[in-house]
Amino acid sequence: MLVVITYDVSTIDASGRKRLRKVSKLCQDYGIRVQNSVFECVVDSTQLKQLKLKLLETMNSNKDSLRVYRLGDNYKSKVEHFGVKESIDLEGPLIL
Amino acid sequence: MLVVITYDVSTIDASGRKRLRKVSKLCQDYGIRVQNSVFECVVDSTQLKQLKLKLLETMNSNKDSLRVYRLGDNYKSKVEHFGVKESIDLEGPLIL
């Protein structure tokens, strides 16, 4: 199924940026980063449980907001994109 | 149906912040802001068309990224939240 994960974190402080990097890495084990704080993962229910556990361990639940949307298996017609494509992966190596 | 709208815009410059404010206002005619750049709107198909038209007029398609996820009518079990609740409405009046 497609799962959309949105993660709101203050990136003003370094610890927030670090958590966003970790969340990004976790989500990118199962999918892609489509916006700065939006990830689309294709997972089965076991993987989703594992991913959620890891995300909950990573986030600061007093500061950050995490939302998980399950779009099911037939998701292709349910997603639309406008404008520029996904953000550059700010966490990845910069290859010039 | 529930529609999740995610809007990625650089808020470093004033024009980006202005567009985010406008997008927020448009989305809040139909729903709520659940994260800084994530909105949940409950709309029918006609309203969704109107909303998308307005969003496309507002966004800068060379700079911003807009994604629209349709979660259908039975959406309550498809959405999960963890951590702090939705961001303060930065665009609304500040009532002390």
N, CA and C atoms of all chains as a GROMACS GRO file, in nm:
protein
  576
    1MET      N    1   0.085  -0.121   0.000
    1MET     CA    2   0.000   0.000   0.000
    1MET      C    3   0.088   0.125   0.000
    2LEU      N    4   0.029   0.236  -0.048
    2LEU     CA    5   0.103   0.362  -0.040
    2LEU      C    6   0.071   0.430   0.092
    3VAL      N    7   0.177   0.475   0.158
    3VAL     CA    8   0.162   0.549   0.282
    3VAL      C    9   0.230   0.685   0.262
    4VAL      N   10   0.157   0.790   0.294
    4VAL     CA   11   0.215   0.924   0.287
    4VAL      C   12   0.246   0.968   0.429
    5ILE      N   13   0.369   1.008   0.450
    5ILE     CA   14   0.413   1.050   0.583
    5ILE      C   15   0.451   1.198   0.577
    6THR      N   16   0.387   1.276   0.661
    6THR     CA   17   0.422   1.418   0.667
    6THR      C   18   0.479   1.447   0.805
    7TYR      N   19   0.589   1.520   0.806
    7TYR     CA   20   0.664   1.538   0.930
    7TYR      C   21   0.694   1.686   0.950
    8ASP      N   22   0.636   1.743   1.051
    8ASP     CA   23   0.653   1.885   1.078
    8ASP      C   24   0.750   1.900   1.195
    9VAL      N   25   0.861   1.963   1.169
    9VAL     CA   26   0.962   1.979   1.273
    9VAL      C   27   1.025   2.116   1.255
   10SER      N   28   1.057   2.181   1.365
   10SER     CA   29   1.129   2.307   1.352
   10SER      C   30   1.272   2.277   1.313
   11THR      N   31   1.315   2.332   1.201
   11THR     CA   32   1.453   2.310   1.158
   11THR      C   33   1.539   2.431   1.191
   12ILE      N   34   1.489   2.516   1.278
   12ILE     CA   35   1.570   2.631   1.321
   12ILE      C   36   1.686   2.582   1.406
   13ASP      N   37   1.658   2.484   1.494
   13ASP     CA   38   1.768   2.433   1.576
   13ASP      C   39   1.826   2.305   1.516
   14ALA      N   40   1.952   2.281   1.549
   14ALA     CA   41   2.027   2.169   1.490
   14ALA      C   42   1.963   2.034   1.523
   15SER      N   43   1.906   2.021   1.644
   15SER     CA   44   1.849   1.891   1.680
   15SER      C   45   1.726   1.861   1.593
   16GLY      N   46   1.651   1.964   1.558
   16GLY     CA   47   1.536   1.945   1.469
   16GLY      C   48   1.582   1.901   1.330
   17ARG      N   49   1.686   1.966   1.281
   17ARG     CA   50   1.739   1.927   1.149
   17ARG      C   51   1.789   1.783   1.150
   18LYS      N   52   1.851   1.745   1.263
   18LYS     CA   53   1.903   1.608   1.275
   18LYS      C   54   1.787   1.508   1.271
   19ARG      N   55   1.680   1.538   1.345
   19ARG     CA   56   1.564   1.447   1.344
   19ARG      C   57   1.504   1.436   1.204
   20LEU      N   58   1.495   1.550   1.135
   20LEU     CA   59   1.441   1.546   0.998
   20LEU      C   60   1.528   1.460   0.908
   21ARG      N   61   1.658   1.470   0.925
   21ARG     CA   62   1.750   1.386   0.845
   21ARG      C   63   1.725   1.238   0.875
   22LYS      N   64   1.708   1.205   1.004
   22LYS     CA   65   1.686   1.065   1.042
   22LYS      C   66   1.553   1.014   0.986
   23VAL      N   67   1.448   1.098   1.001
   23VAL     CA   68   1.316   1.059   0.949
   23VAL      C   69   1.326   1.036   0.798
   24SER      N   70   1.398   1.126   0.732
   24SER     CA   71   1.414   1.114   0.588
   24SER      C   72   1.482   0.982   0.551
   25LYS      N   73   1.587   0.948   0.624
   25LYS     CA   74   1.658   0.823   0.596
   25LYS      C   75   1.568   0.702   0.617
   26LEU      N   76   1.492   0.704   0.728
   26LEU     CA   77   1.402   0.592   0.757
   26LEU      C   78   1.299   0.574   0.645
   27CYS      N   79   1.239   0.687   0.604
   27CYS     CA   80   1.134   0.679   0.502
   27CYS      C   81   1.192   0.637   0.368
   28GLN      N   82   1.314   0.680   0.342
   28GLN     CA   83   1.373   0.647   0.212
   28GLN      C   84   1.419   0.502   0.202
   29ASP      N   85   1.412   0.428   0.313
   29ASP     CA   86   1.432   0.283   0.304
   29ASP      C   87   1.311   0.217   0.237
   30TYR      N   88   1.199   0.286   0.238
   30TYR     CA   89   1.075   0.228   0.184
   30TYR      C   90   1.016   0.309   0.070
   31GLY      N   91   1.075   0.424   0.040
   31GLY     CA   92   1.012   0.506  -0.063
   31GLY      C   93   1.092   0.628  -0.096
   32ILE      N   94   1.023   0.734  -0.128
   32ILE     CA   95   1.093   0.854  -0.173
   32ILE      C   96   1.045   0.977  -0.099
   33ARG      N   97   1.130   1.078  -0.106
   33ARG     CA   98   1.098   1.208  -0.049
   33ARG      C   99   1.038   1.291  -0.163
   34VAL      N  100   0.914   1.333  -0.148
   34VAL     CA  101   0.850   1.406  -0.258
   34VAL      C  102   0.846   1.556  -0.232
   35GLN      N  103   0.853   1.593  -0.106
   35GLN     CA  104   0.868   1.733  -0.069
   35GLN      C  105   0.962   1.736   0.051
   36ASN      N  106   0.994   1.856   0.096
   36ASN     CA  107   1.092   1.867   0.204
   36ASN      C  108   1.054   1.783   0.326
   37SER      N  109   0.927   1.780   0.360
   37SER     CA  110   0.885   1.703   0.477
   37SER      C  111   0.769   1.609   0.446
   38VAL      N  112   0.763   1.563   0.322
   38VAL     CA  113   0.660   1.468   0.280
   38VAL      C  114   0.727   1.349   0.210
   39PHE      N  115   0.690   1.230   0.255
   39PHE     CA  116   0.751   1.108   0.204
   39PHE      C  117   0.641   1.012   0.158
   40GLU      N  118   0.668   0.942   0.049
   40GLU     CA  119   0.573   0.841   0.002
   40GLU      C  120   0.643   0.706   0.008
   41CYS      N  121   0.585   0.614   0.083
   41CYS     CA  122   0.645   0.483   0.102
   41CYS      C  123   0.548   0.376   0.056
   42VAL      N  124   0.600   0.275  -0.010
   42VAL     CA  125   0.517   0.160  -0.047
   42VAL      C  126   0.556   0.046   0.046
   43VAL      N  127   0.462   0.006   0.129
   43VAL     CA  128   0.491  -0.092   0.235
   43VAL      C  129   0.374  -0.190   0.250
   44ASP      N  130   0.404  -0.304   0.310
   44ASP     CA  131   0.295  -0.391   0.354
   44ASP      C  132   0.268  -0.360   0.501
   45SER      N  133   0.171  -0.428   0.562
   45SER     CA  134   0.132  -0.386   0.697
   45SER      C  135   0.241  -0.412   0.800
   46THR      N  136   0.321  -0.518   0.780
   46THR     CA  137   0.431  -0.544   0.873
   46THR      C  138   0.537  -0.434   0.863
   47GLN      N  139   0.572  -0.398   0.740
   47GLN     CA  140   0.672  -0.292   0.721
   47GLN      C  141   0.622  -0.159   0.778
   48LEU      N  142   0.491  -0.135   0.762
   48LEU     CA  143   0.436  -0.010   0.814
   48LEU      C  144   0.451  -0.004   0.966
   49LYS      N  145   0.422  -0.116   1.031
   49LYS     CA  146   0.438  -0.122   1.178
   49LYS      C  147   0.582  -0.091   1.217
   50GLN      N  148   0.676  -0.157   1.147
   50GLN     CA  149   0.819  -0.136   1.177
   50GLN      C  150   0.858   0.010   1.155
   51LEU      N  151   0.814   0.064   1.043
   51LEU     CA  152   0.848   0.202   1.010
   51LEU      C  153   0.792   0.299   1.114
   52LYS      N  154   0.668   0.276   1.155
   52LYS     CA  155   0.607   0.366   1.254
   52LYS      C  156   0.683   0.359   1.386
   53LEU      N  157   0.721   0.238   1.426
   53LEU     CA  158   0.798   0.223   1.551
   53LEU      C  159   0.928   0.303   1.545
   54LYS      N  160   0.998   0.290   1.432
   54LYS     CA  161   1.125   0.362   1.417
   54LYS      C  162   1.102   0.512   1.417
   55LEU      N  163   0.996   0.556   1.351
   55LEU     CA  164   0.967   0.700   1.346
   55LEU      C  165   0.935   0.753   1.485
   56LEU      N  166   0.858   0.676   1.560
   56LEU     CA  167   0.821   0.720   1.695
   56LEU      C  168   0.942   0.728   1.787
   57GLU      N  169   1.038   0.637   1.764
   57GLU     CA  170   1.162   0.642   1.843
   57GLU      C  171   1.246   0.765   1.807
   58THR      N  172   1.235   0.806   1.682
   58THR     CA  173   1.320   0.916   1.631
   58THR      C  174   1.264   1.053   1.664
   59MET      N  175   1.133   1.067   1.652
   59MET     CA  176   1.074   1.200   1.667
   59MET      C  177   1.075   1.247   1.812
   60ASN      N  178   1.064   1.376   1.830
   60ASN     CA  179   1.043   1.432   1.963
   60ASN      C  180   0.895   1.465   1.973
   61SER      N  181   0.822   1.381   2.047
   61SER     CA  182   0.676   1.394   2.043
   61SER      C  183   0.625   1.518   2.116
   62ASN      N  184   0.716   1.589   2.184
   62ASN     CA  185   0.676   1.716   2.246
   62ASN      C  186   0.698   1.835   2.152
   63LYS      N  187   0.768   1.808   2.043
   63LYS     CA  188   0.801   1.920   1.953
   63LYS      C  189   0.755   1.898   1.810
   64ASP      N  190   0.754   1.772   1.766
   64ASP     CA  191   0.731   1.744   1.624
   64ASP      C  192   0.590   1.689   1.602
   65SER      N  193   0.547   1.699   1.479
   65SER     CA  194   0.416   1.645   1.440
   65SER      C  195   0.436   1.549   1.325
   66LEU      N  196   0.379   1.431   1.340
   66LEU     CA  197   0.392   1.327   1.237
   66LEU      C  198   0.254   1.279   1.200
   67ARG      N  199   0.224   1.278   1.070
   67ARG     CA  200   0.095   1.224   1.027
   67ARG      C  201   0.118   1.115   0.922
   68VAL      N  202   0.035   1.013   0.930
   68VAL     CA  203   0.048   0.897   0.842
   68VAL      C  204  -0.086   0.878   0.771
   69TYR      N  205  -0.083   0.878   0.638
   69TYR     CA  206  -0.204   0.860   0.558
   69TYR      C  207  -0.191   0.732   0.478
   70ARG      N  208  -0.287   0.643   0.492
   70ARG     CA  209  -0.283   0.518   0.415
   70ARG      C  210  -0.372   0.532   0.292
   71LEU      N  211  -0.312   0.519   0.175
   71LEU     CA  212  -0.386   0.536   0.050
   71LEU      C  213  -0.420   0.405  -0.018
   72GLY      N  214  -0.386   0.294   0.045
   72GLY     CA  215  -0.424   0.164  -0.011
   72GLY      C  216  -0.338   0.121  -0.128
   73ASP      N  217  -0.384   0.015  -0.196
   73ASP     CA  218  -0.304  -0.043  -0.304
   73ASP      C  219  -0.328   0.026  -0.438
   74ASN      N  220  -0.448   0.074  -0.458
   74ASN     CA  221  -0.478   0.138  -0.587
   74ASN      C  222  -0.466   0.289  -0.572
   75TYR      N  223  -0.343   0.332  -0.562
   75TYR     CA  224  -0.319   0.471  -0.523
   75TYR      C  225  -0.283   0.562  -0.639
   76LYS      N  226  -0.250   0.503  -0.754
   76LYS     CA  227  -0.192   0.586  -0.860
   76LYS      C  228  -0.284   0.699  -0.905
   77SER      N  229  -0.415   0.672  -0.910
   77SER     CA  230  -0.509   0.775  -0.955
   77SER      C  231  -0.544   0.872  -0.843
   78LYS      N  232  -0.494   0.844  -0.723
   78LYS     CA  233  -0.532   0.927  -0.608
   78LYS      C  234  -0.430   1.036  -0.576
   79VAL      N  235  -0.321   1.038  -0.653
   79VAL     CA  236  -0.213   1.132  -0.625
   79VAL      C  237  -0.193   1.223  -0.746
   80GLU      N  238  -0.188   1.352  -0.721
   80GLU     CA  239  -0.161   1.447  -0.828
   80GLU      C  240  -0.048   1.539  -0.787
   81HIS      N  241   0.031   1.576  -0.884
   81HIS     CA  242   0.143   1.667  -0.856
   81HIS      C  243   0.138   1.788  -0.948
   82PHE      N  244   0.169   1.905  -0.892
   82PHE     CA  245   0.178   2.028  -0.971
   82PHE      C  246   0.305   2.102  -0.932
   83GLY      N  247   0.363   2.169  -1.028
   83GLY     CA  248   0.481   2.252  -0.998
   83GLY      C  249   0.609   2.175  -1.006
   84VAL      N  250   0.710   2.226  -0.936
   84VAL     CA  251   0.842   2.164  -0.944
   84VAL      C  252   0.840   2.026  -0.880
   85LYS      N  253   0.933   1.945  -0.924
   85LYS     CA  254   0.938   1.808  -0.874
   85LYS      C  255   0.997   1.804  -0.733
   86GLU      N  256   1.007   1.684  -0.682
   86GLU     CA  257   1.046   1.671  -0.541
   86GLU      C  258   1.174   1.748  -0.511
   87SER      N  259   1.183   1.787  -0.383
   87SER     CA  260   1.300   1.862  -0.338
   87SER      C  261   1.425   1.779  -0.364
   88ILE      N  262   1.534   1.850  -0.381
   88ILE     CA  263   1.664   1.784  -0.386
   88ILE      C  264   1.680   1.711  -0.253
   89ASP      N  265   1.739   1.593  -0.258
   89ASP     CA  266   1.764   1.523  -0.132
   89ASP      C  267   1.877   1.593  -0.057
   90LEU      N  268   1.836   1.677   0.035
   90LEU     CA  269   1.932   1.761   0.107
   90LEU      C  270   2.026   1.678   0.194
   91GLU      N  271   1.983   1.554   0.221
   91GLU     CA  272   2.062   1.471   0.312
   91GLU      C  273   2.166   1.388   0.236
   92GLY      N  274   2.144   1.372   0.107
   92GLY     CA  275   2.230   1.284   0.030
   92GLY      C  276   2.361   1.352  -0.007
   93PRO      N  277   2.454   1.276  -0.064
   93PRO     CA  278   2.579   1.337  -0.107
   93PRO      C  279   2.552   1.430  -0.226
   94LEU      N  280   2.625   1.537  -0.232
   94LEU     CA  281   2.609   1.631  -0.342
   94LEU      C  282   2.704   1.590  -0.454
   95ILE      N  283   2.645   1.547  -0.566
   95ILE     CA  284   2.729   1.501  -0.678
   95ILE      C  285   2.723   1.607  -0.787
   96LEU      N  286   2.836   1.664  -0.821
   96LEU     CA  287   2.839   1.771  -0.921
   96LEU      C  288   2.896   1.720  -1.052
   97MET      N  289  -1.532   1.390   0.024
   97MET     CA  290  -1.409   1.311   0.038
   97MET      C  291  -1.302   1.393   0.110
   98LEU      N  292  -1.207   1.322   0.170
   98LEU     CA  293  -1.094   1.393   0.231
   98LEU      C  294  -0.983   1.410   0.127
   99VAL      N  295  -0.932   1.531   0.119
   99VAL     CA  296  -0.820   1.560   0.030
   99VAL      C  297  -0.708   1.617   0.116
  100VAL      N  298  -0.590   1.560   0.101
  100VAL     CA  299  -0.474   1.611   0.172
  100VAL      C  300  -0.390   1.689   0.072
  101ILE      N  301  -0.361   1.813   0.108
  101ILE     CA  302  -0.284   1.899   0.019
  101ILE      C  303  -0.151   1.933   0.088
  102THR      N  304  -0.042   1.902   0.020
  102THR     CA  305   0.090   1.936   0.076
  102THR      C  306   0.154   2.037  -0.018
  103TYR      N  307   0.210   2.141   0.044
  103TYR     CA  308   0.258   2.254  -0.037
  103TYR      C  309   0.399   2.289   0.007
  104ASP      N  310   0.493   2.269  -0.082
  104ASP     CA  311   0.633   2.295  -0.051
  104ASP      C  312   0.674   2.425  -0.117
  105VAL      N  313   0.711   2.521  -0.036
  105VAL     CA  314   0.747   2.652  -0.090
  105VAL      C  315   0.862   2.706  -0.005
  106SER      N  316   0.954   2.774  -0.068
  106SER     CA  317   1.060   2.837   0.010
  106SER      C  318   1.002   2.958   0.081
  107THR      N  319   1.014   2.959   0.212
  107THR     CA  320   0.961   3.074   0.287
  107THR      C  321   1.075   3.167   0.328
  108ILE      N  322   1.189   3.148   0.263
  108ILE     CA  323   1.301   3.239   0.292
  108ILE      C  324   1.269   3.378   0.237
  109ASP      N  325   1.209   3.380   0.117
  109ASP     CA  326   1.176   3.512   0.062
  109ASP      C  327   1.029   3.547   0.090
  110ALA      N  328   1.002   3.677   0.093
  110ALA     CA  329   0.870   3.727   0.131
  110ALA      C  330   0.762   3.677   0.035
  111SER      N  331   0.796   3.667  -0.094
  111SER     CA  332   0.692   3.625  -0.190
  111SER      C  333   0.650   3.479  -0.164
  112GLY      N  334   0.747   3.396  -0.122
  112GLY     CA  335   0.713   3.257  -0.086
  112GLY      C  336   0.620   3.253   0.034
  113ARG      N  337   0.652   3.333   0.134
  113ARG     CA  338   0.566   3.338   0.254
  113ARG      C  339   0.426   3.386   0.219
  114LYS      N  340   0.419   3.482   0.127
  114LYS     CA  341   0.289   3.536   0.085
  114LYS      C  342   0.207   3.426   0.016
  115ARG      N  343   0.273   3.350  -0.072
  115ARG     CA  344   0.200   3.243  -0.141
  115ARG      C  345   0.152   3.138  -0.042
  116LEU      N  346   0.237   3.104   0.057
  116LEU     CA  347   0.196   3.006   0.158
  116LEU      C  348   0.074   3.057   0.236
  117ARG      N  349   0.074   3.185   0.268
  117ARG     CA  350  -0.043   3.244   0.337
  117ARG      C  351  -0.168   3.231   0.253
  118LYS      N  352  -0.153   3.259   0.121
  118LYS     CA  353  -0.269   3.251   0.032
  118LYS      C  354  -0.320   3.108   0.020
  119VAL      N  355  -0.225   3.014   0.004
  119VAL     CA  356  -0.262   2.872  -0.007
  119VAL      C  357  -0.334   2.829   0.120
  120SER      N  358  -0.280   2.873   0.233
  120SER     CA  359  -0.341   2.839   0.361
  120SER      C  360  -0.484   2.890   0.370
  121LYS      N  361  -0.504   3.014   0.328
  121LYS     CA  362  -0.639   3.071   0.333
  121LYS      C  363  -0.735   2.994   0.243
  122LEU      N  364  -0.688   2.961   0.122
  122LEU     CA  365  -0.774   2.887   0.028
  122LEU      C  366  -0.813   2.752   0.088
  123CYS      N  367  -0.714   2.682   0.143
  123CYS     CA  368  -0.742   2.548   0.196
  123CYS      C  369  -0.833   2.556   0.318
  124GLN      N  370  -0.814   2.661   0.396
  124GLN     CA  371  -0.894   2.672   0.518
  124GLN      C  372  -1.039   2.711   0.492
  125ASP      N  373  -1.071   2.745   0.366
  125ASP     CA  374  -1.212   2.761   0.331
  125ASP      C  375  -1.282   2.625   0.330
  126TYR      N  376  -1.202   2.519   0.314
  126TYR     CA  377  -1.260   2.385   0.301
  126TYR      C  378  -1.216   2.289   0.410
  127GLY      N  379  -1.124   2.334   0.496
  127GLY     CA  380  -1.074   2.239   0.593
  127GLY      C  381  -0.980   2.303   0.692
  128ILE      N  382  -0.882   2.226   0.735
  128ILE     CA  383  -0.792   2.276   0.839
  128ILE      C  384  -0.645   2.256   0.799
  129ARG      N  385  -0.563   2.334   0.869
  129ARG     CA  386  -0.419   2.322   0.853
  129ARG      C  387  -0.372   2.227   0.961
  130VAL      N  388  -0.313   2.116   0.924
  130VAL     CA  389  -0.271   2.017   1.024
  130VAL      C  390  -0.122   2.022   1.052
  131GLN      N  391  -0.048   2.074   0.956
  131GLN     CA  392   0.094   2.099   0.977
  131GLN      C  393   0.126   2.229   0.903
  132ASN      N  394   0.248   2.274   0.915
  132ASN     CA  395   0.282   2.403   0.855
  132ASN      C  396   0.248   2.410   0.706
  133SER      N  397   0.270   2.301   0.634
  133SER     CA  398   0.241   2.303   0.491
  133SER      C  399   0.156   2.184   0.448
  134VAL      N  400   0.074   2.136   0.540
  134VAL     CA  401  -0.018   2.025   0.510
  134VAL      C  402  -0.160   2.064   0.552
  135PHE      N  403  -0.253   2.045   0.459
  135PHE     CA  404  -0.391   2.084   0.481
  135PHE      C  405  -0.483   1.966   0.453
  136GLU      N  406  -0.587   1.953   0.534
  136GLU     CA  407  -0.687   1.849   0.510
  136GLU      C  408  -0.819   1.916   0.480
  137CYS      N  409  -0.874   1.888   0.364
  137CYS     CA  410  -0.998   1.952   0.322
  137CYS      C  411  -1.103   1.845   0.295
  138VAL      N  412  -1.225   1.871   0.335
  138VAL     CA  413  -1.334   1.781   0.301
  138VAL      C  414  -1.417   1.850   0.192
  139VAL      N  415  -1.416   1.790   0.074
  139VAL     CA  416  -1.476   1.854  -0.043
  139VAL      C  417  -1.551   1.750  -0.128
  140ASP      N  418  -1.642   1.800  -0.211
  140ASP     CA  419  -1.696   1.713  -0.315
  140ASP      C  420  -1.616   1.738  -0.442
  141SER      N  421  -1.649   1.667  -0.550
  141SER     CA  422  -1.561   1.676  -0.668
  141SER      C  423  -1.565   1.815  -0.732
  142THR      N  424  -1.679   1.882  -0.724
  142THR     CA  425  -1.687   2.018  -0.780
  142THR      C  426  -1.600   2.114  -0.699
  143GLN      N  427  -1.611   2.104  -0.568
  143GLN     CA  428  -1.529   2.190  -0.481
  143GLN      C  429  -1.379   2.164  -0.501
  144LEU      N  430  -1.347   2.035  -0.522
  144LEU     CA  431  -1.206   2.002  -0.542
  144LEU      C  432  -1.153   2.068  -0.669
  145LYS      N  433  -1.234   2.065  -0.775
  145LYS     CA  434  -1.193   2.130  -0.901
  145LYS      C  435  -1.169   2.279  -0.878
  146GLN      N  436  -1.264   2.343  -0.808
  146GLN     CA  437  -1.251   2.487  -0.782
  146GLN      C  438  -1.126   2.516  -0.700
  147LEU      N  439  -1.106   2.435  -0.596
  147LEU     CA  440  -0.991   2.456  -0.507
  147LEU      C  441  -0.860   2.440  -0.584
  148LYS      N  442  -0.854   2.337  -0.668
  148LYS     CA  443  -0.731   2.314  -0.744
  148LYS      C  444  -0.702   2.431  -0.838
  149LEU      N  445  -0.809   2.481  -0.903
  149LEU     CA  446  -0.792   2.596  -0.994
  149LEU      C  447  -0.733   2.714  -0.918
  150LYS      N  448  -0.790   2.742  -0.801
  150LYS     CA  449  -0.742   2.856  -0.722
  150LYS      C  450  -0.597   2.835  -0.677
  151LEU      N  451  -0.567   2.712  -0.637
  151LEU     CA  452  -0.430   2.683  -0.592
  151LEU      C  453  -0.330   2.700  -0.707
  152LEU      N  454  -0.370   2.655  -0.826
  152LEU     CA  455  -0.281   2.666  -0.940
  152LEU      C  456  -0.258   2.811  -0.979
  153GLU      N  457  -0.362   2.893  -0.959
  153GLU     CA  458  -0.346   3.037  -0.988
  153GLU      C  459  -0.253   3.103  -0.887
  154THR      N  460  -0.251   3.049  -0.765
  154THR     CA  461  -0.176   3.112  -0.656
  154THR      C  462  -0.029   3.071  -0.654
  155MET      N  463  -0.005   2.944  -0.682
  155MET     CA  464   0.132   2.893  -0.668
  155MET      C  465   0.222   2.944  -0.780
  156ASN      N  466   0.350   2.940  -0.755
  156ASN     CA  467   0.449   2.966  -0.860
  156ASN      C  468   0.500   2.830  -0.904
  157SER      N  469   0.454   2.788  -1.022
  157SER     CA  470   0.482   2.649  -1.061
  157SER      C  471   0.628   2.626  -1.100
  158ASN      N  472   0.705   2.735  -1.107
  158ASN     CA  473   0.850   2.720  -1.130
  158ASN      C  474   0.928   2.706  -1.000
  159LYS      N  475   0.862   2.735  -0.890
  159LYS     CA  476   0.933   2.735  -0.762
  159LYS      C  477   0.871   2.642  -0.659
  160ASP      N  478   0.738   2.626  -0.662
  160ASP     CA  479   0.668   2.556  -0.555
  160ASP      C  480   0.625   2.416  -0.601
  161SER      N  481   0.601   2.332  -0.503
  161SER     CA  482   0.554   2.196  -0.530
  161SER      C  483   0.423   2.176  -0.454
  162LEU      N  484   0.325   2.127  -0.527
  162LEU     CA  485   0.192   2.105  -0.468
  162LEU      C  486   0.151   1.961  -0.496
  163ARG      N  487   0.111   1.888  -0.394
  163ARG     CA  488   0.062   1.752  -0.415
  163ARG      C  489  -0.076   1.738  -0.353
  164VAL      N  490  -0.160   1.664  -0.422
  164VAL     CA  491  -0.299   1.646  -0.380
  164VAL      C  492  -0.325   1.496  -0.368
  165TYR      N  493  -0.368   1.452  -0.249
  165TYR     CA  494  -0.396   1.310  -0.224
  165TYR      C  495  -0.544   1.296  -0.193
  166ARG      N  496  -0.611   1.211  -0.267
  166ARG     CA  497  -0.754   1.188  -0.242
  166ARG      C  498  -0.770   1.062  -0.157
  167LEU      N  499  -0.829   1.078  -0.039
  167LEU     CA  500  -0.844   0.964   0.053
  167LEU      C  501  -0.986   0.909   0.057
  168GLY      N  502  -1.074   0.962  -0.026
  168GLY     CA  503  -1.209   0.908  -0.035
  168GLY      C  504  -1.297   0.949   0.080
  169ASP      N  505  -1.413   0.883   0.089
  169ASP     CA  506  -1.513   0.921   0.190
  169ASP      C  507  -1.488   0.854   0.325
  170ASN      N  508  -1.437   0.732   0.321
  170ASN     CA  509  -1.414   0.659   0.447
  170ASN      C  510  -1.269   0.676   0.490
  171TYR      N  511  -1.239   0.794   0.535
  171TYR     CA  512  -1.100   0.830   0.556
  171TYR      C  513  -1.056   0.823   0.703
  172LYS      N  514  -1.154   0.813   0.793
  172LYS     CA  515  -1.116   0.832   0.934
  172LYS      C  516  -1.014   0.730   0.983
  173SER      N  517  -1.027   0.606   0.936
  173SER     CA  518  -0.933   0.502   0.981
  173SER      C  519  -0.801   0.509   0.904
  174LYS      N  520  -0.793   0.596   0.804
  174LYS     CA  521  -0.673   0.601   0.720
  174LYS      C  522  -0.572   0.708   0.764
  175VAL      N  523  -0.609   0.783   0.866
  175VAL     CA  524  -0.524   0.895   0.909
  175VAL      C  525  -0.480   0.872   1.053
  176GLU      N  526  -0.351   0.884   1.077
  176GLU     CA  527  -0.300   0.872   1.214
  176GLU      C  528  -0.213   0.992   1.245
  177HIS      N  529  -0.218   1.034   1.369
  177HIS     CA  530  -0.138   1.148   1.412
  177HIS      C  531  -0.053   1.110   1.533
  178PHE      N  532   0.070   1.158   1.535
  178PHE     CA  533   0.159   1.139   1.650
  178PHE      C  534   0.227   1.273   1.682
  179GLY      N  535   0.251   1.294   1.810
  179GLY     CA  536   0.324   1.414   1.850
  179GLY      C  537   0.234   1.533   1.872
  180VAL      N  538   0.294   1.651   1.859
  180VAL     CA  539   0.217   1.773   1.887
  180VAL      C  540   0.109   1.793   1.781
  181LYS      N  541   0.007   1.866   1.823
  181LYS     CA  542  -0.106   1.889   1.733
  181LYS      C  543  -0.068   1.992   1.628
  182GLU      N  544  -0.168   2.022   1.543
  182GLU     CA  545  -0.139   2.107   1.428
  182GLU      C  546  -0.073   2.239   1.468
  183SER      N  547   0.002   2.291   1.374
  183SER     CA  548   0.071   2.416   1.397
  183SER      C  549  -0.031   2.524   1.432
  184ILE      N  550   0.018   2.621   1.506
  184ILE     CA  551  -0.063   2.740   1.530
  184ILE      C  552  -0.093   2.800   1.393
  185ASP      N  553  -0.211   2.855   1.378
  185ASP     CA  554  -0.241   2.920   1.251
  185ASP      C  555  -0.167   3.053   1.245
  186LEU      N  556  -0.052   3.046   1.177
  186LEU     CA  557   0.037   3.162   1.172
  186LEU      C  558  -0.026   3.279   1.098
  187GLU      N  559  -0.128   3.247   1.018
  187GLU     CA  560  -0.188   3.352   0.935
  187GLU      C  561  -0.304   3.421   1.006
  188GLY      N  562  -0.359   3.354   1.107
  188GLY     CA  563  -0.478   3.408   1.173
  188GLY      C  564  -0.444   3.519   1.270
  189PRO      N  565  -0.545   3.585   1.322
  189PRO     CA  566  -0.518   3.690   1.420
  189PRO      C  567  -0.466   3.627   1.549
  190LEU      N  568  -0.375   3.696   1.615
  190LEU     CA  569  -0.320   3.645   1.740
  190LEU      C  570  -0.406   3.698   1.853
  191ILE      N  571  -0.475   3.607   1.921
  191ILE     CA  572  -0.563   3.648   2.030
  191ILE      C  573  -0.498   3.609   2.163
  192LEU      N  574  -0.467   3.708   2.245
  192LEU     CA  575  -0.399   3.681   2.373
  192LEU      C  576  -0.497   3.693   2.489
   0.00000   0.00000   0.00000
